[in-house]
Amino acid sequence: MAVARSRVLDLMKVQCRIFNTTFNPDRLRTGNKILRQRLRGPTLAQYYPRRVVTIRDLRKAYPDYEVWDEKEEERLEHVGMLKAKGKGPPKKKRTAEESKKFAGKKKR
């Protein structure tokens, strides 16, 4: 003896109401399992240390004051030395013709 589908659906509705689950008679993929899980964002945010104020941030906040950044000065000095030796980064091409000029030449 088979039970009518409407009776089974009524039973499923009551069951879902009692056990606090979603009623899904068509068994569609709703993502409810993922949505019920705890959020991971706050835990991940606590894992990484808070961002420390940098000298660049101080320069942006107080443009009137002169702030000296030792690491940036060393980097600029190093880049200047490399440019003097001819080992610096190549200049950017300003037009399409300049970039096409060197595109076809390859070393073998």
Phi and psi restraints in degrees (range 20) as a CNS / XPLOR table:
assign (resid 1 and name C) (resid 2 and name N)
       (resid 2 and name CA) (resid 2 and name C) 1.0 -93.0 20.0 2
assign (resid 2 and name N) (resid 2 and name CA)
       (resid 2 and name C) (resid 3 and name N) 1.0 143.3 20.0 2
assign (resid 2 and name C) (resid 3 and name N)
       (resid 3 and name CA) (resid 3 and name C) 1.0 -89.1 20.0 2
assign (resid 3 and name N) (resid 3 and name CA)
       (resid 3 and name C) (resid 4 and name N) 1.0 143.3 20.0 2
assign (resid 3 and name C) (resid 4 and name N)
       (resid 4 and name CA) (resid 4 and name C) 1.0 -63.9 20.0 2
assign (resid 4 and name N) (resid 4 and name CA)
       (resid 4 and name C) (resid 5 and name N) 1.0 144.7 20.0 2
assign (resid 4 and name C) (resid 5 and name N)
       (resid 5 and name CA) (resid 5 and name C) 1.0 -62.3 20.0 2
assign (resid 5 and name N) (resid 5 and name CA)
       (resid 5 and name C) (resid 6 and name N) 1.0 -37.0 20.0 2
assign (resid 5 and name C) (resid 6 and name N)
       (resid 6 and name CA) (resid 6 and name C) 1.0 -63.0 20.0 2
assign (resid 6 and name N) (resid 6 and name CA)
       (resid 6 and name C) (resid 7 and name N) 1.0 -36.5 20.0 2
assign (resid 6 and name C) (resid 7 and name N)
       (resid 7 and name CA) (resid 7 and name C) 1.0 -67.8 20.0 2
assign (resid 7 and name N) (resid 7 and name CA)
       (resid 7 and name C) (resid 8 and name N) 1.0 -39.0 20.0 2
assign (resid 7 and name C) (resid 8 and name N)
       (resid 8 and name CA) (resid 8 and name C) 1.0 -66.5 20.0 2
assign (resid 8 and name N) (resid 8 and name CA)
       (resid 8 and name C) (resid 9 and name N) 1.0 -40.0 20.0 2
assign (resid 8 and name C) (resid 9 and name N)
       (resid 9 and name CA) (resid 9 and name C) 1.0 -65.7 20.0 2
assign (resid 9 and name N) (resid 9 and name CA)
       (resid 9 and name C) (resid 10 and name N) 1.0 -39.0 20.0 2
assign (resid 9 and name C) (resid 10 and name N)
       (resid 10 and name CA) (resid 10 and name C) 1.0 -62.5 20.0 2
assign (resid 10 and name N) (resid 10 and name CA)
       (resid 10 and name C) (resid 11 and name N) 1.0 -41.6 20.0 2
assign (resid 10 and name C) (resid 11 and name N)
       (resid 11 and name CA) (resid 11 and name C) 1.0 -63.0 20.0 2
assign (resid 11 and name N) (resid 11 and name CA)
       (resid 11 and name C) (resid 12 and name N) 1.0 -41.2 20.0 2
assign (resid 11 and name C) (resid 12 and name N)
       (resid 12 and name CA) (resid 12 and name C) 1.0 -64.8 20.0 2
assign (resid 12 and name N) (resid 12 and name CA)
       (resid 12 and name C) (resid 13 and name N) 1.0 -37.7 20.0 2
assign (resid 12 and name C) (resid 13 and name N)
       (resid 13 and name CA) (resid 13 and name C) 1.0 -62.5 20.0 2
assign (resid 13 and name N) (resid 13 and name CA)
       (resid 13 and name C) (resid 14 and name N) 1.0 -46.2 20.0 2
assign (resid 13 and name C) (resid 14 and name N)
       (resid 14 and name CA) (resid 14 and name C) 1.0 -64.4 20.0 2
assign (resid 14 and name N) (resid 14 and name CA)
       (resid 14 and name C) (resid 15 and name N) 1.0 -42.6 20.0 2
assign (resid 14 and name C) (resid 15 and name N)
       (resid 15 and name CA) (resid 15 and name C) 1.0 -61.2 20.0 2
assign (resid 15 and name N) (resid 15 and name CA)
       (resid 15 and name C) (resid 16 and name N) 1.0 -43.2 20.0 2
assign (resid 15 and name C) (resid 16 and name N)
       (resid 16 and name CA) (resid 16 and name C) 1.0 -66.5 20.0 2
assign (resid 16 and name N) (resid 16 and name CA)
       (resid 16 and name C) (resid 17 and name N) 1.0 -37.0 20.0 2
assign (resid 16 and name C) (resid 17 and name N)
       (resid 17 and name CA) (resid 17 and name C) 1.0 -66.7 20.0 2
assign (resid 17 and name N) (resid 17 and name CA)
       (resid 17 and name C) (resid 18 and name N) 1.0 -39.5 20.0 2
assign (resid 17 and name C) (resid 18 and name N)
       (resid 18 and name CA) (resid 18 and name C) 1.0 -69.9 20.0 2
assign (resid 18 and name N) (resid 18 and name CA)
       (resid 18 and name C) (resid 19 and name N) 1.0 -46.5 20.0 2
assign (resid 18 and name C) (resid 19 and name N)
       (resid 19 and name CA) (resid 19 and name C) 1.0 -93.2 20.0 2
assign (resid 19 and name N) (resid 19 and name CA)
       (resid 19 and name C) (resid 20 and name N) 1.0 7.3 20.0 2
assign (resid 19 and name C) (resid 20 and name N)
       (resid 20 and name CA) (resid 20 and name C) 1.0 56.3 20.0 2
assign (resid 20 and name N) (resid 20 and name CA)
       (resid 20 and name C) (resid 21 and name N) 1.0 51.1 20.0 2
assign (resid 20 and name C) (resid 21 and name N)
       (resid 21 and name CA) (resid 21 and name C) 1.0 -119.8 20.0 2
assign (resid 21 and name N) (resid 21 and name CA)
       (resid 21 and name C) (resid 22 and name N) 1.0 168.4 20.0 2
assign (resid 21 and name C) (resid 22 and name N)
       (resid 22 and name CA) (resid 22 and name C) 1.0 -85.3 20.0 2
assign (resid 22 and name N) (resid 22 and name CA)
       (resid 22 and name C) (resid 23 and name N) 1.0 140.5 20.0 2
assign (resid 22 and name C) (resid 23 and name N)
       (resid 23 and name CA) (resid 23 and name C) 1.0 -85.0 20.0 2
assign (resid 23 and name N) (resid 23 and name CA)
       (resid 23 and name C) (resid 24 and name N) 1.0 116.1 20.0 2
assign (resid 23 and name C) (resid 24 and name N)
       (resid 24 and name CA) (resid 24 and name C) 1.0 -138.4 20.0 2
assign (resid 24 and name N) (resid 24 and name CA)
       (resid 24 and name C) (resid 25 and name N) 1.0 79.1 20.0 2
assign (resid 24 and name C) (resid 25 and name N)
       (resid 25 and name CA) (resid 25 and name C) 1.0 -69.2 20.0 2
assign (resid 25 and name N) (resid 25 and name CA)
       (resid 25 and name C) (resid 26 and name N) 1.0 -23.8 20.0 2
assign (resid 25 and name C) (resid 26 and name N)
       (resid 26 and name CA) (resid 26 and name C) 1.0 -86.7 20.0 2
assign (resid 26 and name N) (resid 26 and name CA)
       (resid 26 and name C) (resid 27 and name N) 1.0 -5.3 20.0 2
assign (resid 26 and name C) (resid 27 and name N)
       (resid 27 and name CA) (resid 27 and name C) 1.0 57.0 20.0 2
assign (resid 27 and name N) (resid 27 and name CA)
       (resid 27 and name C) (resid 28 and name N) 1.0 44.5 20.0 2
assign (resid 27 and name C) (resid 28 and name N)
       (resid 28 and name CA) (resid 28 and name C) 1.0 -79.4 20.0 2
assign (resid 28 and name N) (resid 28 and name CA)
       (resid 28 and name C) (resid 29 and name N) 1.0 153.5 20.0 2
assign (resid 28 and name C) (resid 29 and name N)
       (resid 29 and name CA) (resid 29 and name C) 1.0 -81.6 20.0 2
assign (resid 29 and name N) (resid 29 and name CA)
       (resid 29 and name C) (resid 30 and name N) 1.0 108.1 20.0 2
assign (resid 29 and name C) (resid 30 and name N)
       (resid 30 and name CA) (resid 30 and name C) 1.0 -105.3 20.0 2
assign (resid 30 and name N) (resid 30 and name CA)
       (resid 30 and name C) (resid 31 and name N) 1.0 -13.7 20.0 2
assign (resid 30 and name C) (resid 31 and name N)
       (resid 31 and name CA) (resid 31 and name C) 1.0 78.6 20.0 2
assign (resid 31 and name N) (resid 31 and name CA)
       (resid 31 and name C) (resid 32 and name N) 1.0 15.7 20.0 2
assign (resid 31 and name C) (resid 32 and name N)
       (resid 32 and name CA) (resid 32 and name C) 1.0 -65.0 20.0 2
assign (resid 32 and name N) (resid 32 and name CA)
       (resid 32 and name C) (resid 33 and name N) 1.0 -31.6 20.0 2
assign (resid 32 and name C) (resid 33 and name N)
       (resid 33 and name CA) (resid 33 and name C) 1.0 -62.1 20.0 2
assign (resid 33 and name N) (resid 33 and name CA)
       (resid 33 and name C) (resid 34 and name N) 1.0 -41.5 20.0 2
assign (resid 33 and name C) (resid 34 and name N)
       (resid 34 and name CA) (resid 34 and name C) 1.0 -71.9 20.0 2
assign (resid 34 and name N) (resid 34 and name CA)
       (resid 34 and name C) (resid 35 and name N) 1.0 -40.1 20.0 2
assign (resid 34 and name C) (resid 35 and name N)
       (resid 35 and name CA) (resid 35 and name C) 1.0 -67.8 20.0 2
assign (resid 35 and name N) (resid 35 and name CA)
       (resid 35 and name C) (resid 36 and name N) 1.0 -25.8 20.0 2
assign (resid 35 and name C) (resid 36 and name N)
       (resid 36 and name CA) (resid 36 and name C) 1.0 -79.6 20.0 2
assign (resid 36 and name N) (resid 36 and name CA)
       (resid 36 and name C) (resid 37 and name N) 1.0 -16.0 20.0 2
assign (resid 36 and name C) (resid 37 and name N)
       (resid 37 and name CA) (resid 37 and name C) 1.0 -70.6 20.0 2
assign (resid 37 and name N) (resid 37 and name CA)
       (resid 37 and name C) (resid 38 and name N) 1.0 159.0 20.0 2
assign (resid 37 and name C) (resid 38 and name N)
       (resid 38 and name CA) (resid 38 and name C) 1.0 -66.3 20.0 2
assign (resid 38 and name N) (resid 38 and name CA)
       (resid 38 and name C) (resid 39 and name N) 1.0 150.0 20.0 2
assign (resid 38 and name C) (resid 39 and name N)
       (resid 39 and name CA) (resid 39 and name C) 1.0 -73.4 20.0 2
assign (resid 39 and name N) (resid 39 and name CA)
       (resid 39 and name C) (resid 40 and name N) 1.0 140.5 20.0 2
assign (resid 39 and name C) (resid 40 and name N)
       (resid 40 and name CA) (resid 40 and name C) 1.0 -96.5 20.0 2
assign (resid 40 and name N) (resid 40 and name CA)
       (resid 40 and name C) (resid 41 and name N) 1.0 -14.9 20.0 2
assign (resid 40 and name C) (resid 41 and name N)
       (resid 41 and name CA) (resid 41 and name C) 1.0 -56.7 20.0 2
assign (resid 41 and name N) (resid 41 and name CA)
       (resid 41 and name C) (resid 42 and name N) 1.0 -51.1 20.0 2
assign (resid 41 and name C) (resid 42 and name N)
       (resid 42 and name CA) (resid 42 and name C) 1.0 -61.0 20.0 2
assign (resid 42 and name N) (resid 42 and name CA)
       (resid 42 and name C) (resid 43 and name N) 1.0 -36.5 20.0 2
assign (resid 42 and name C) (resid 43 and name N)
       (resid 43 and name CA) (resid 43 and name C) 1.0 -67.4 20.0 2
assign (resid 43 and name N) (resid 43 and name CA)
       (resid 43 and name C) (resid 44 and name N) 1.0 -43.1 20.0 2
assign (resid 43 and name C) (resid 44 and name N)
       (resid 44 and name CA) (resid 44 and name C) 1.0 -66.0 20.0 2
assign (resid 44 and name N) (resid 44 and name CA)
       (resid 44 and name C) (resid 45 and name N) 1.0 -37.0 20.0 2
assign (resid 44 and name C) (resid 45 and name N)
       (resid 45 and name CA) (resid 45 and name C) 1.0 -65.5 20.0 2
assign (resid 45 and name N) (resid 45 and name CA)
       (resid 45 and name C) (resid 46 and name N) 1.0 -34.7 20.0 2
assign (resid 45 and name C) (resid 46 and name N)
       (resid 46 and name CA) (resid 46 and name C) 1.0 -73.0 20.0 2
assign (resid 46 and name N) (resid 46 and name CA)
       (resid 46 and name C) (resid 47 and name N) 1.0 -26.8 20.0 2
assign (resid 46 and name C) (resid 47 and name N)
       (resid 47 and name CA) (resid 47 and name C) 1.0 -66.8 20.0 2
assign (resid 47 and name N) (resid 47 and name CA)
       (resid 47 and name C) (resid 48 and name N) 1.0 -44.7 20.0 2
assign (resid 47 and name C) (resid 48 and name N)
       (resid 48 and name CA) (resid 48 and name C) 1.0 -84.4 20.0 2
assign (resid 48 and name N) (resid 48 and name CA)
       (resid 48 and name C) (resid 49 and name N) 1.0 140.3 20.0 2
assign (resid 48 and name C) (resid 49 and name N)
       (resid 49 and name CA) (resid 49 and name C) 1.0 -68.5 20.0 2
assign (resid 49 and name N) (resid 49 and name CA)
       (resid 49 and name C) (resid 50 and name N) 1.0 156.0 20.0 2
assign (resid 49 and name C) (resid 50 and name N)
       (resid 50 and name CA) (resid 50 and name C) 1.0 -68.9 20.0 2
assign (resid 50 and name N) (resid 50 and name CA)
       (resid 50 and name C) (resid 51 and name N) 1.0 151.4 20.0 2
assign (resid 50 and name C) (resid 51 and name N)
       (resid 51 and name CA) (resid 51 and name C) 1.0 -73.0 20.0 2
assign (resid 51 and name N) (resid 51 and name CA)
       (resid 51 and name C) (resid 52 and name N) 1.0 132.9 20.0 2
assign (resid 51 and name C) (resid 52 and name N)
       (resid 52 and name CA) (resid 52 and name C) 1.0 -91.2 20.0 2
assign (resid 52 and name N) (resid 52 and name CA)
       (resid 52 and name C) (resid 53 and name N) 1.0 146.8 20.0 2
assign (resid 52 and name C) (resid 53 and name N)
       (resid 53 and name CA) (resid 53 and name C) 1.0 -67.7 20.0 2
assign (resid 53 and name N) (resid 53 and name CA)
       (resid 53 and name C) (resid 54 and name N) 1.0 132.0 20.0 2
assign (resid 53 and name C) (resid 54 and name N)
       (resid 54 and name CA) (resid 54 and name C) 1.0 -104.0 20.0 2
assign (resid 54 and name N) (resid 54 and name CA)
       (resid 54 and name C) (resid 55 and name N) 1.0 171.3 20.0 2
assign (resid 54 and name C) (resid 55 and name N)
       (resid 55 and name CA) (resid 55 and name C) 1.0 -66.8 20.0 2
assign (resid 55 and name N) (resid 55 and name CA)
       (resid 55 and name C) (resid 56 and name N) 1.0 -33.5 20.0 2
assign (resid 55 and name C) (resid 56 and name N)
       (resid 56 and name CA) (resid 56 and name C) 1.0 -62.0 20.0 2
assign (resid 56 and name N) (resid 56 and name CA)
       (resid 56 and name C) (resid 57 and name N) 1.0 -39.4 20.0 2
assign (resid 56 and name C) (resid 57 and name N)
       (resid 57 and name CA) (resid 57 and name C) 1.0 -64.5 20.0 2
assign (resid 57 and name N) (resid 57 and name CA)
       (resid 57 and name C) (resid 58 and name N) 1.0 -39.2 20.0 2
assign (resid 57 and name C) (resid 58 and name N)
       (resid 58 and name CA) (resid 58 and name C) 1.0 -64.2 20.0 2
assign (resid 58 and name N) (resid 58 and name CA)
       (resid 58 and name C) (resid 59 and name N) 1.0 -39.7 20.0 2
assign (resid 58 and name C) (resid 59 and name N)
       (resid 59 and name CA) (resid 59 and name C) 1.0 -62.1 20.0 2
assign (resid 59 and name N) (resid 59 and name CA)
       (resid 59 and name C) (resid 60 and name N) 1.0 -40.8 20.0 2
assign (resid 59 and name C) (resid 60 and name N)
       (resid 60 and name CA) (resid 60 and name C) 1.0 -68.0 20.0 2
assign (resid 60 and name N) (resid 60 and name CA)
       (resid 60 and name C) (resid 61 and name N) 1.0 -39.1 20.0 2
assign (resid 60 and name C) (resid 61 and name N)
       (resid 61 and name CA) (resid 61 and name C) 1.0 -72.0 20.0 2
assign (resid 61 and name N) (resid 61 and name CA)
       (resid 61 and name C) (resid 62 and name N) 1.0 -37.2 20.0 2
assign (resid 61 and name C) (resid 62 and name N)
       (resid 62 and name CA) (resid 62 and name C) 1.0 -127.0 20.0 2
assign (resid 62 and name N) (resid 62 and name CA)
       (resid 62 and name C) (resid 63 and name N) 1.0 78.6 20.0 2
assign (resid 62 and name C) (resid 63 and name N)
       (resid 63 and name CA) (resid 63 and name C) 1.0 -70.0 20.0 2
assign (resid 63 and name N) (resid 63 and name CA)
       (resid 63 and name C) (resid 64 and name N) 1.0 -19.3 20.0 2
assign (resid 63 and name C) (resid 64 and name N)
       (resid 64 and name CA) (resid 64 and name C) 1.0 -72.4 20.0 2
assign (resid 64 and name N) (resid 64 and name CA)
       (resid 64 and name C) (resid 65 and name N) 1.0 -30.3 20.0 2
assign (resid 64 and name C) (resid 65 and name N)
       (resid 65 and name CA) (resid 65 and name C) 1.0 -88.1 20.0 2
assign (resid 65 and name N) (resid 65 and name CA)
       (resid 65 and name C) (resid 66 and name N) 1.0 149.1 20.0 2
assign (resid 65 and name C) (resid 66 and name N)
       (resid 66 and name CA) (resid 66 and name C) 1.0 -94.1 20.0 2
assign (resid 66 and name N) (resid 66 and name CA)
       (resid 66 and name C) (resid 67 and name N) 1.0 116.8 20.0 2
assign (resid 66 and name C) (resid 67 and name N)
       (resid 67 and name CA) (resid 67 and name C) 1.0 -113.2 20.0 2
assign (resid 67 and name N) (resid 67 and name CA)
       (resid 67 and name C) (resid 68 and name N) 1.0 131.3 20.0 2
assign (resid 67 and name C) (resid 68 and name N)
       (resid 68 and name CA) (resid 68 and name C) 1.0 -101.8 20.0 2
assign (resid 68 and name N) (resid 68 and name CA)
       (resid 68 and name C) (resid 69 and name N) 1.0 124.5 20.0 2
assign (resid 68 and name C) (resid 69 and name N)
       (resid 69 and name CA) (resid 69 and name C) 1.0 -108.7 20.0 2
assign (resid 69 and name N) (resid 69 and name CA)
       (resid 69 and name C) (resid 70 and name N) 1.0 108.3 20.0 2
assign (resid 69 and name C) (resid 70 and name N)
       (resid 70 and name CA) (resid 70 and name C) 1.0 -65.3 20.0 2
assign (resid 70 and name N) (resid 70 and name CA)
       (resid 70 and name C) (resid 71 and name N) 1.0 -43.2 20.0 2
assign (resid 70 and name C) (resid 71 and name N)
       (resid 71 and name CA) (resid 71 and name C) 1.0 -64.1 20.0 2
assign (resid 71 and name N) (resid 71 and name CA)
       (resid 71 and name C) (resid 72 and name N) 1.0 -40.4 20.0 2
assign (resid 71 and name C) (resid 72 and name N)
       (resid 72 and name CA) (resid 72 and name C) 1.0 -66.0 20.0 2
assign (resid 72 and name N) (resid 72 and name CA)
       (resid 72 and name C) (resid 73 and name N) 1.0 -39.2 20.0 2
assign (resid 72 and name C) (resid 73 and name N)
       (resid 73 and name CA) (resid 73 and name C) 1.0 -63.8 20.0 2
assign (resid 73 and name N) (resid 73 and name CA)
       (resid 73 and name C) (resid 74 and name N) 1.0 -42.2 20.0 2
assign (resid 73 and name C) (resid 74 and name N)
       (resid 74 and name CA) (resid 74 and name C) 1.0 -62.9 20.0 2
assign (resid 74 and name N) (resid 74 and name CA)
       (resid 74 and name C) (resid 75 and name N) 1.0 -40.6 20.0 2
assign (resid 74 and name C) (resid 75 and name N)
       (resid 75 and name CA) (resid 75 and name C) 1.0 -64.7 20.0 2
assign (resid 75 and name N) (resid 75 and name CA)
       (resid 75 and name C) (resid 76 and name N) 1.0 -44.9 20.0 2
assign (resid 75 and name C) (resid 76 and name N)
       (resid 76 and name CA) (resid 76 and name C) 1.0 -63.4 20.0 2
assign (resid 76 and name N) (resid 76 and name CA)
       (resid 76 and name C) (resid 77 and name N) 1.0 -38.9 20.0 2
assign (resid 76 and name C) (resid 77 and name N)
       (resid 77 and name CA) (resid 77 and name C) 1.0 -63.6 20.0 2
assign (resid 77 and name N) (resid 77 and name CA)
       (resid 77 and name C) (resid 78 and name N) 1.0 -41.4 20.0 2
assign (resid 77 and name C) (resid 78 and name N)
       (resid 78 and name CA) (resid 78 and name C) 1.0 -64.8 20.0 2
assign (resid 78 and name N) (resid 78 and name CA)
       (resid 78 and name C) (resid 79 and name N) 1.0 -43.8 20.0 2
assign (resid 78 and name C) (resid 79 and name N)
       (resid 79 and name CA) (resid 79 and name C) 1.0 -63.7 20.0 2
assign (resid 79 and name N) (resid 79 and name CA)
       (resid 79 and name C) (resid 80 and name N) 1.0 -39.6 20.0 2
assign (resid 79 and name C) (resid 80 and name N)
       (resid 80 and name CA) (resid 80 and name C) 1.0 -62.4 20.0 2
assign (resid 80 and name N) (resid 80 and name CA)
       (resid 80 and name C) (resid 81 and name N) 1.0 -40.6 20.0 2
assign (resid 80 and name C) (resid 81 and name N)
       (resid 81 and name CA) (resid 81 and name C) 1.0 -64.8 20.0 2
assign (resid 81 and name N) (resid 81 and name CA)
       (resid 81 and name C) (resid 82 and name N) 1.0 -41.8 20.0 2
assign (resid 81 and name C) (resid 82 and name N)
       (resid 82 and name CA) (resid 82 and name C) 1.0 -64.3 20.0 2
assign (resid 82 and name N) (resid 82 and name CA)
       (resid 82 and name C) (resid 83 and name N) 1.0 -39.6 20.0 2
assign (resid 82 and name C) (resid 83 and name N)
       (resid 83 and name CA) (resid 83 and name C) 1.0 -64.5 20.0 2
assign (resid 83 and name N) (resid 83 and name CA)
       (resid 83 and name C) (resid 84 and name N) 1.0 -38.2 20.0 2
assign (resid 83 and name C) (resid 84 and name N)
       (resid 84 and name CA) (resid 84 and name C) 1.0 -64.0 20.0 2
assign (resid 84 and name N) (resid 84 and name CA)
       (resid 84 and name C) (resid 85 and name N) 1.0 -33.7 20.0 2
assign (resid 84 and name C) (resid 85 and name N)
       (resid 85 and name CA) (resid 85 and name C) 1.0 -80.1 20.0 2
assign (resid 85 and name N) (resid 85 and name CA)
       (resid 85 and name C) (resid 86 and name N) 1.0 -13.0 20.0 2
assign (resid 85 and name C) (resid 86 and name N)
       (resid 86 and name CA) (resid 86 and name C) 1.0 86.2 20.0 2
assign (resid 86 and name N) (resid 86 and name CA)
       (resid 86 and name C) (resid 87 and name N) 1.0 16.8 20.0 2
assign (resid 86 and name C) (resid 87 and name N)
       (resid 87 and name CA) (resid 87 and name C) 1.0 -106.3 20.0 2
assign (resid 87 and name N) (resid 87 and name CA)
       (resid 87 and name C) (resid 88 and name N) 1.0 9.5 20.0 2
assign (resid 87 and name C) (resid 88 and name N)
       (resid 88 and name CA) (resid 88 and name C) 1.0 -75.3 20.0 2
assign (resid 88 and name N) (resid 88 and name CA)
       (resid 88 and name C) (resid 89 and name N) 1.0 177.8 20.0 2
assign (resid 88 and name C) (resid 89 and name N)
       (resid 89 and name CA) (resid 89 and name C) 1.0 -66.9 20.0 2
assign (resid 89 and name N) (resid 89 and name CA)
       (resid 89 and name C) (resid 90 and name N) 1.0 148.4 20.0 2
assign (resid 89 and name C) (resid 90 and name N)
       (resid 90 and name CA) (resid 90 and name C) 1.0 -69.1 20.0 2
assign (resid 90 and name N) (resid 90 and name CA)
       (resid 90 and name C) (resid 91 and name N) 1.0 156.0 20.0 2
assign (resid 90 and name C) (resid 91 and name N)
       (resid 91 and name CA) (resid 91 and name C) 1.0 -71.8 20.0 2
assign (resid 91 and name N) (resid 91 and name CA)
       (resid 91 and name C) (resid 92 and name N) 1.0 148.7 20.0 2
assign (resid 91 and name C) (resid 92 and name N)
       (resid 92 and name CA) (resid 92 and name C) 1.0 -73.2 20.0 2
assign (resid 92 and name N) (resid 92 and name CA)
       (resid 92 and name C) (resid 93 and name N) 1.0 143.4 20.0 2
assign (resid 92 and name C) (resid 93 and name N)
       (resid 93 and name CA) (resid 93 and name C) 1.0 -81.4 20.0 2
assign (resid 93 and name N) (resid 93 and name CA)
       (resid 93 and name C) (resid 94 and name N) 1.0 131.3 20.0 2
assign (resid 93 and name C) (resid 94 and name N)
       (resid 94 and name CA) (resid 94 and name C) 1.0 -87.7 20.0 2
assign (resid 94 and name N) (resid 94 and name CA)
       (resid 94 and name C) (resid 95 and name N) 1.0 -29.4 20.0 2
assign (resid 94 and name C) (resid 95 and name N)
       (resid 95 and name CA) (resid 95 and name C) 1.0 -123.4 20.0 2
assign (resid 95 and name N) (resid 95 and name CA)
       (resid 95 and name C) (resid 96 and name N) 1.0 167.2 20.0 2
assign (resid 95 and name C) (resid 96 and name N)
       (resid 96 and name CA) (resid 96 and name C) 1.0 -68.9 20.0 2
assign (resid 96 and name N) (resid 96 and name CA)
       (resid 96 and name C) (resid 97 and name N) 1.0 -31.8 20.0 2
assign (resid 96 and name C) (resid 97 and name N)
       (resid 97 and name CA) (resid 97 and name C) 1.0 -65.5 20.0 2
assign (resid 97 and name N) (resid 97 and name CA)
       (resid 97 and name C) (resid 98 and name N) 1.0 -40.4 20.0 2
assign (resid 97 and name C) (resid 98 and name N)
       (resid 98 and name CA) (resid 98 and name C) 1.0 -64.5 20.0 2
assign (resid 98 and name N) (resid 98 and name CA)
       (resid 98 and name C) (resid 99 and name N) 1.0 -39.3 20.0 2
assign (resid 98 and name C) (resid 99 and name N)
       (resid 99 and name CA) (resid 99 and name C) 1.0 -72.2 20.0 2
assign (resid 99 and name N) (resid 99 and name CA)
       (resid 99 and name C) (resid 100 and name N) 1.0 -33.4 20.0 2
assign (resid 99 and name C) (resid 100 and name N)
       (resid 100 and name CA) (resid 100 and name C) 1.0 -71.9 20.0 2
assign (resid 100 and name N) (resid 100 and name CA)
       (resid 100 and name C) (resid 101 and name N) 1.0 -26.6 20.0 2
assign (resid 100 and name C) (resid 101 and name N)
       (resid 101 and name CA) (resid 101 and name C) 1.0 -59.6 20.0 2
assign (resid 101 and name N) (resid 101 and name CA)
       (resid 101 and name C) (resid 102 and name N) 1.0 -39.0 20.0 2
assign (resid 101 and name C) (resid 102 and name N)
       (resid 102 and name CA) (resid 102 and name C) 1.0 -103.3 20.0 2
assign (resid 102 and name N) (resid 102 and name CA)
       (resid 102 and name C) (resid 103 and name N) 1.0 0.9 20.0 2
assign (resid 102 and name C) (resid 103 and name N)
       (resid 103 and name CA) (resid 103 and name C) 1.0 -72.3 20.0 2
assign (resid 103 and name N) (resid 103 and name CA)
       (resid 103 and name C) (resid 104 and name N) 1.0 -36.1 20.0 2
assign (resid 103 and name C) (resid 104 and name N)
       (resid 104 and name CA) (resid 104 and name C) 1.0 -80.7 20.0 2
assign (resid 104 and name N) (resid 104 and name CA)
       (resid 104 and name C) (resid 105 and name N) 1.0 -20.0 20.0 2
assign (resid 104 and name C) (resid 105 and name N)
       (resid 105 and name CA) (resid 105 and name C) 1.0 -82.9 20.0 2
assign (resid 105 and name N) (resid 105 and name CA)
       (resid 105 and name C) (resid 106 and name N) 1.0 124.3 20.0 2
assign (resid 105 and name C) (resid 106 and name N)
       (resid 106 and name CA) (resid 106 and name C) 1.0 -131.3 20.0 2
assign (resid 106 and name N) (resid 106 and name CA)
       (resid 106 and name C) (resid 107 and name N) 1.0 145.7 20.0 2
assign (resid 106 and name C) (resid 107 and name N)
       (resid 107 and name CA) (resid 107 and name C) 1.0 -83.4 20.0 2
assign (resid 107 and name N) (resid 107 and name CA)
       (resid 107 and name C) (resid 108 and name N) 1.0 143.9 20.0 2
